[in-house]
């Protein structure tokens, strides 16, 4: 059967929670021919990595219709979380995810990412990266909200492709510096794809994934985006 390497069951985020439980999600996966999922155990800023992993084990235990494993989200890089990454290898956690977005929740700055990638290179772990420039996006989103531009269309405008391309390039450069393999999750901008392709062409150990909606739903074609409107905002 298939292996789905990126699921989010029972994930709390932004005041909501993912609609699928480990039971309903893995039952649906089995009907569709997927026999293994890899979900994300969550550590948010200010909490312990070990507590996040234990919580996800409790959510999944006895509730899954198929095989499952975990990536570990590291929402705060410090000495304790780096030591936990070493211990987690013996528990089968050989990949972890970091975020260049969502300050105060998951965000890691470049220095934290560097330290984590150095540890990953030493341990043979895979670094998964949510690559978009979160602090800059937060400024754009606040400016749009202050001007009354809050329709769904402007969600895409705040998350401009330049913010994804820049962060993807930055993650690739940190990966190159440290020698850590890099897996860029849910790539949505063609410019970010070009950064990944360029790195791979140069022999770097970099991978990317996308989602169906990014292949079939574009800001320009489906949501009416135009450079003229974006230029008006810039002015």
N, C-alpha and C positions, 0 to 999 in steps of 0.2 A: 504493500500500500504506500500511499504518499506520506511524506513528512512535512508538516507545517512548522517552520522554524521561527515563526513570529506570531504568537497569539497573546491576547490580553483577556483572561477570564476574571470576572469579579474585580476588575481594576477600578479603584476609586480615583477620580480626577476631576478637579474643577467643580466640585459639588455634585457630581453625578457618579454613576458606577456602570461599568460595562454590563450589558444586558444578559450576556451568556454566563452561566455558572460553569464550573468544571464538569458538572453532570450534563447539562444541556448542550454545552459546547462540544464535549467529546462524543456524545451520542450523535450529534449532527455530523461531526467529522467522520465517524464510522460509516454512516449512511453514504457519505460522499466518497468513501474509499481512502480516507486519510487514517493511518493507523498509529501515527506518533505525532504529538505536538510538543513544542518547547515554549513554555510560557515564561513570563518575567516575574521573578520574585522582586519585591519593591523595597528599597530603602529610600526614604525622603530625607532632606536636609535636617540634621539635628537628631536623627534616630540611629539605632545600631543596625549594622548590616545583618548580624546574626538573628535579630528579632524579625527582620523582614523575611528572611529565608524560612524561619520557623513558622511564620504566619502563613506563608504560601504552601508549605508542606501540609499544614492543618486544613487549608481550604481544599486541597486536592485529594488528600488521603481517603481512600475508600469511595471516592465519587467519580472516578474516571473510567470510561468504557474502553479506553485504548491506552497505549503506552504514553508516558509523558516524562519530560525533564524540565529543567529550569536554566534560564540565563539569570544573572543577578544584576539588577539595576543598582548602581552605586551613586547615590545622591549626595554624598559628602565624602571627599577624599581626605583622609587623615591617617595617622600612623595606625590606628586601630583597624580601619577598613582595609588598609593595605595588608596587614597581618591576616585579616580574615580571608582575603583572597588566596593566601597561601593555604590555609586550612580547608577552604572550600574545594580545592582540587581533589582531595580524598573523598569528598562527598559527591563527586561527579559534576561539579560546577566549573566548567572550563571556558566559559564565555561570560562577559559582563557588558553592561550597557551604560553609557554616559550621555549626558545632555549638554549641549551648548546653548540651551534655551531654558526658560522657566526659572528665573532667579528666585531663590527662596524656597523652591520645591525640589528641583532636581539639578539645577545649574551647577556646572563645574567650569572654573576659569582655566586659562591655558596652562598655568602652573600646576593645577591639580591634574589636568589631563596628562601633562608630561610625566608626572610622578606615577600615575596609574599605568601609563603605557610602558614606562621603564619596568615596572613590576610585571606587567603582562609579558614583555619580551623575555624576562628572566624565567618566568614560569611556563611559557608556551601557551598563554591564554589568548583568546580572540577578543579584541576590542570592538564592540558595536557602538556606533555613534549616531545620535540624533543631531544632525548637522544643519543648524541655522543660527544666525547671529541674534540670540534672544534679547540681549540688552538693547540693541538697535531697533529690533522689531517692537519692543515695548514702547520705545519713544514714538515710533511711527503710529502705532495703534492709539496711543494717548492723544497725539496731535489730531488724528482723524476723529476720535470721539469728541474732542473739544470743539471741532468744527461741525459736529452734528452728522458726520458721515459714518453711520453705524449699520448700514444694510449689509447683508452677506457678501455683496460684491467687494466691499472695502476690507473684508477679512483677507482676501487674496492680495489686495493692494498693500496692506500693511506687511504682508509676508512676501515681499518682492523677491524675484528670482536672484537678484544680486546678493541677498542675505543668505540664500542657500548655497550659491556658488562659492561665495567667500568662505563660509564656514567649512564646506566640503574640502576646499583647497587647504585651509588651515589644518584640518584633521589629517589630511594626507601628508602634509609637511611634518607634523609632529610624529606621525607613524614612520615616515622615512627617517627622521632623526633618531628615533628610539629602536627601530627595527621590529616594532610590534605589528602583527597583521591587523588589518582594519576592515570592518564590514559596515558600510554606510547604510542605515536603515531607511525605508520608505522614501526613496529619492523621487522628487516630484518635478524638478526643473531640468530641462535638457542641458542647460549650462553646467549643472552639477554632474550630469552623466558624462559630459565631455572631460571634466576634471578627473573622474574615475578612469575613463578610457585612456587618457593620457598617462596616468600613473601606471596602469596595467601595461600599456605599450612599452613603458620604460622598465618593465620587469618588477614593479613593486607589488607586494602581496596585499592587494586592495580588492575588495568586492563591493557590490552594491545590490540592493533589492528595490523593487517598486511595489505599487499596489494597483489593482485594476482601475480604481477611480482616476488615477493619474494618467492612465493610458486612454481613457474615454471621456474625461471631464476636464476641459481646459478653461482657464479664466477668459481667454480671448474668444473662444467659440461658443461657450455655453453661458457665461455669466456677463457678457457684454462689456468686458474691460476694454479700455482704449488708452493709448498713450496720451491722447489729448486730455482726458480726465485726470490722469496721473500728473501730467505736467501742470494742470491747473492747481492741483493740491500742492505741488512743489512751490508754486508761485505764491 
